Amino acid sequence: MVSGLPANAPPPGFPEPLLTLTEPNASEGKMVTVTCAAGARALVTLDGIPAAVPGQPAQLQLNATENDDRRVFFCDATLEVDGETLSKNESAELRVLYAPRLDDSDCPRSWTWPEGPEQTLRCEARGNPEPSVHCARPDGGAVLALGLLGPVTRALAGTYRCTATNVQGQAVKDVTLTVEYAPALDSVGCPERITWLEGTEASLSCVAHGVPPPSVNCVRSGEARVVEGLLRVVREHAGTYRCEATNARGSAAKNVAVTVEYGPSFEEVSCPSNWTWVEGSGRLFSCEVDGKPEPSVECVGSGGTSEGVLLPLAPPDPGPRAPQIPRELAPGTYICNATNQHGSVVKMVTVSAESPPQMDESTCPSHQTWLEGAEAAALACSARGRPSPQVRCSREGAPRPQRLRVSRQDAGIYHCLATNAHGTDARIVTVGVEYRPVVAELAASPPGGVRPGGNFTLTCRAEAWPPAQISWRAPPGALNIGLSSNNSTLSVAGAMGSHGGEYECAATNAHGRHTRRITVRVAGPWLWVAVSGAAGGAALLAAGAGLAFYVQSTACKKGEYNVQEAESSGEAVCLNGAGAGAGGGGGAEGATEAAGTAEAPAGGEVFAIQLTSA
């Protein structure tokens, strides 16, 4: 503005001052020169600093920083005209481009919110141009919806990486979001039932979930004292406790049932040391034991006729399922052993008893097994009773001849009778005789042999008791062999030269093993020649794309020639099979077998060539 002149009349010879910035939009760190210039006689002032002399420009240099962004520079020019001072001014703004800044004031490092109420999550960054901000978990999980109003859940709690980005760069900051919520007592941290062992140290510790971490106090029902620290457990600690968890967001409570377990113990009143049992009295021996969990009690004879015998016990609560009184109870000393998971205790009980004979599966098994060829022995039958019964066994039907060794004819039904002064008891015993296996039959089908590509089966039948397990041994390299469910039949579909050779069937049971062997010959249907005599030779011509082979008799004695990839390579491989029989006309030779060792083919030396694909 020029003083003393009309507002719309610029003073003559006094132009507007010129304010220039070398970088109006400068990146942070860039040197910027600000120049303020006017007419030849005008005195310019730049941001309050005048030029050295009138007519000279005023300059200011600065290294652009974030604080210089949007800084305004003022250029004033004054001129003395006819005793009056004229002035004009100009202004310019500097924009500084700088990378984002994430300050704690705009993007705090930690947020703490209560669970439930809606909140607006804010993380703002400074920068020019204005940065975009993105906050997500480093593991690629949840993303914070910045600037949006939404509910706060505990699932949002965690550490997020906030990244502010603009064209000048980026800033990264880790932000922790804490969500506070009331305590919860679940079955993992505070089970409804707790078991302690008498004599050990234990503490009633309940862990509650909640933020901030809750404090938990447990009080036994009917008492006011808080249970704290380690306790030396006694049975009186059993009971119900009330546990309450509290934090700034609320509280939760639950009942905890504490059970105290302890090992077993005997008392003379409940388990007497002497007891006399009389058959027919209907009274069983009672032996009750204190313990938790309830111990199991077993009384076993420890000597004399009672050795290993179980003493029947009366149940704690008699009912329709109570054990029946046995017909025999051996007198003597019994060791009663009471056991639970926390230990055991032993007590000696002397039992006096008399009873008629009794035979059962343990003393006289209803099925007994002898081994053929073993020394002849009496049946394994005895009886319980007092006085000790006598046991006699006889065979039903024809009497058994006296033999030194067991034979299969000894199998049959036997009748055993136990007798004492109080009565008798009888038992039927079935005797079976077991014997070692014998391979009774080993046969091939078809019996006339097999051509390449054809099918054949081998059947093995064994006599044995118990029944034998069948196993096979095939020639090396024989593939794609199938077996029946009980291994009695071996089958081959699409026979090749490698399937020729010796097969062995083995029958095995607990008493031994027996084998037989059979030789299978696979003869080539396309090209073959057979020669009898040790010095024989053969020449073979095969149709198919002009393919021809010449085979000398000395090349592979008693073998099979397998031409692999003959159409392309012309190479022949000698295999350990057997070829067509002498004098054959393109058919397959049969299979031979022997027990223990395979029989060699008859009729002289045999040569064969078989064409197969690779």
C-alpha positions, 0 to 999 in steps of 0.5 A, spaced: 500 500 500 502 507 498 501 512 503 498 519 501 495 516 494 488 514 492 487 506 494 487 505 486 492 509 484 499 505 484 505 510 485 509 512 479 515 508 478 514 504 484 513 497 482 510 491 487 516 488 490 518 481 488 518 475 493 521 469 490 523 462 493 528 457 489 524 451 492 516 453 493 515 446 495 522 443 498 523 436 500 526 436 508 533 438 508 533 442 501 536 448 501 531 454 500 533 461 498 528 467 499 529 473 495 525 480 496 527 485 491 524 492 489 525 498 484 532 501 484 531 507 490 526 502 494 529 499 501 526 492 501 525 488 508 525 481 508 521 478 514 523 484 518 531 484 516 532 490 511 537 490 505 544 493 506 542 499 502 536 501 498 536 498 491 539 492 493 535 485 494 534 482 501 536 474 501 534 469 506 537 462 506 535 456 510 535 448 510 528 446 510 525 442 516 518 440 518 518 446 522 518 450 516 512 447 513 507 452 511 512 458 513 510 465 510 515 470 508 513 477 508 517 482 503 516 490 504 518 495 500 518 503 502 520 509 497 521 516 499 517 521 494 516 528 495 517 527 503 512 522 503 514 514 504 510 510 500 510 502 502 508 496 498 508 488 501 508 481 498 508 474 502 509 467 500 508 460 503 513 455 503 511 448 503 516 442 506 515 435 504 517 430 509 516 423 511 511 421 516 511 422 524 508 417 529 508 421 535 505 419 542 500 424 542 497 422 536 498 415 536 499 412 543 504 406 544 498 403 549 491 403 549 487 400 555 479 400 554 474 396 557 471 390 554 464 392 551 463 399 549 464 402 542 470 406 541 474 409 536 481 407 534 485 413 532 492 413 530 494 419 526 501 421 523 504 428 521 507 428 514 507 432 508 503 430 503 498 427 509 500 420 510 496 414 510 496 409 517 495 402 517 495 398 523 495 390 523 498 384 527 505 382 525 503 375 524 498 377 519 492 377 523 487 382 526 487 389 523 485 395 527 479 399 524 482 406 525 477 412 525 471 407 525 466 407 531 466 399 533 465 395 539 471 393 543 472 385 544 478 381 548 480 378 541 482 385 539 487 385 545 495 384 543 500 388 539 499 391 533 504 394 528 502 401 525 505 404 519 504 411 516 506 412 509 507 417 504 511 419 498 517 421 502 517 415 506 514 411 512 514 411 519 513 404 523 511 404 531 508 398 535 502 399 539 499 395 544 492 394 545 489 392 552 482 390 553 480 389 560 474 385 562 471 382 569 474 375 571 472 368 569 473 361 573 473 356 568 474 348 569 481 349 567 484 354 571 479 352 577 476 345 577 469 344 580 473 338 583 480 337 586 483 331 589 488 331 595 492 325 598 493 325 605 499 326 608 502 330 602 502 338 601 497 341 597 494 348 596 487 350 593 489 355 588 484 357 583 487 361 577 482 366 574 482 369 567 481 377 567 484 383 565 487 386 570 489 379 573 484 378 578 486 376 585 482 369 588 480 367 595 477 361 597 474 360 603 471 353 606 463 353 607 461 355 614 468 358 615 471 365 614 478 364 614 481 364 607 485 358 605 492 360 603 499 357 602 501 350 602 497 345 607 499 338 610 493 334 607 489 331 613 482 327 612 478 333 615 480 338 609 475 335 605 469 339 603 466 344 599 470 351 598 467 358 595 472 361 591 471 368 588 476 372 583 476 380 583 479 385 579 477 392 577 472 390 572 468 385 576 468 379 580 466 371 579 465 365 584 464 358 584 464 352 589 470 347 589 469 340 592 475 337 595 476 330 596 481 327 600 484 320 599 488 315 603 491 308 603 487 302 605 487 300 613 484 293 616 481 293 623 480 286 627 472 288 628 471 288 620 476 283 618 478 278 623 484 274 623 481 267 624 475 264 621 471 258 620 467 256 614 462 250 614 459 248 608 452 250 607 452 255 613 451 260 607 456 265 611 461 268 607 468 271 610 467 278 611 473 283 610 471 290 610 477 295 609 477 303 610 480 307 604 479 312 599 477 310 593 474 304 596 480 299 596 479 292 592 480 286 597 483 279 595 485 274 600 489 268 597 492 262 600 499 262 602 501 255 603 499 248 604 492 246 600 490 253 600 496 255 596 493 260 590 486 259 592 481 265 592 477 266 599 470 268 597 468 275 600 462 277 603 460 284 599 459 290 603 452 291 601 449 284 601 444 284 595 441 279 589 448 279 586 452 277 592 457 271 590 455 264 591 458 260 596 463 255 593 462 247 594 470 247 596 474 252 600 481 250 602 483 251 609 489 254 611 492 261 611 490 266 607 493 273 605 488 278 605 491 284 600 487 291 600 489 295 595 487 302 592 491 307 588 495 310 594 497 303 597 496 297 599 496 293 606 496 286 608 493 281 613 493 274 615 487 270 616 487 263 618 481 259 615 478 252 617 473 249 612 471 242 610 467 241 604 465 236 598 469 235 592 469 240 587 472 240 580 472 246 575 475 249 569 481 251 573 483 244 576 480 240 571 480 243 564 474 241 560 479 241 554 486 238 554 491 237 549 496 232 548 502 232 543 503 226 538 509 222 540 510 225 547 510 221 553 503 218 555 501 222 561 495 222 565 489 227 565 491 233 568 485 233 573 484 234 580 479 236 585 478 241 591 475 239 597 476 237 605 479 232 606 482 232 599 478 228 594 481 222 590 480 223 582 479 217 577 478 218 570 476 213 565 475 214 557 468 213 554 467 207 550 472 203 548 478 203 553 484 206 552 490 201 550 496 203 554 501 206 550 508 209 551 507 215 546 501 219 545 498 217 538 492 221 535 487 215 537 488 217 544 483 223 542 476 222 545 472 224 551 474 222 558 470 222 564 473 224 571 470 223 578 472 226 584 470 223 591 471 224 599 467 223 605 462 228 603 460 226 596 462 226 589 463 231 583 464 229 576 467 232 570 467 231 562 474 232 559 475 232 551 482 230 549 485 233 543 491 230 540 496 236 536 501 234 531 506 237 526 504 239 519 505 235 513 504 238 506 500 233 503 499 236 496 502 241 492 499 241 485 499 246 479 493 248 475 493 248 469 497 241 470 500 242 463 504 248 464 503 256 462 505 260 456 507 267 457 501 272 458 497 266 461 495 264 468 497 259 473 495 257 480 499 253 485 495 249 491 498 247 497 494 243 502 497 241 509 495 236 514 496 239 521 493 240 528 492 246 530 491 248 522 498 250 519 500 257 517 502 257 509 507 261 506 511 261 499 517 262 496 517 264 489 523 265 484 527 271 484 524 277 480 517 274 480 512 279 480 505 280 481 503 274 485 497 273 488 495 269 494 488 267 497 486 269 504 489 263 507 495 263 503 493 256 500 493 258 493 498 262 489 496 265 483 499 269 477 496 273 472 500 274 465 506 270 466 513 272 464 519 268 464 521 271 471 515 267 473 519 260 471 522 256 476 522 253 483 516 255 488 516 252 495 510 251 500 511 251 507 506 249 512 508 251 519 504 250 526 507 251 533 510 244 533 514 244 526 515 246 519 514 242 513 516 244 506 515 241 498 517 244 492 515 245 485 518 247 478 514 251 474 516 252 466 514 258 462 515 257 455 514 262 449 509 261 444 512 266 439 519 263 438 521 257 441 526 251 439 528 245 444 534 240 443 535 234 446 543 232 448 548 235 451 551 239 445 545 241 441 544 248 438 538 252 436 537 257 430 530 261 431 527 266 426 521 270 429 516 274 425 515 281 426 518 287 423 523 283 420 526 281 427 531 275 427 535 272 432 541 267 432 542 263 438 547 258 439 546 252 444 552 254 448 550 261 450 545 259 455 545 251 457 538 249 461 536 256 461 530 261 458 532 267 453 528 273 454 528 278 449 527 285 452 525 291 447 527 286 442 523 291 436 528 296 438 534 294 441 535 286 439 538 285 446 536 278 449 537 276 456 538 269 459 533 267 465 533 262 470 527 259 467 525 252 463 523 252 456 519 248 452 520 241 452 524 237 447 520 235 441 514 240 443 510 244 438 510 251 441 506 249 447 508 250 455 511 245 458 508 242 465 510 243 472 514 238 477 514 238 484 518 234 490 518 234 497 524 238 500 528 239 494 525 241 486 526 235 481 530 237 475 526 237 468 527 230 464 528 229 457 535 232 456 537 240 456 532 245 454 532 251 451 527 257 449 527 264 447 521 268 449 519 275 446 517 280 451 516 288 452 520 291 457 
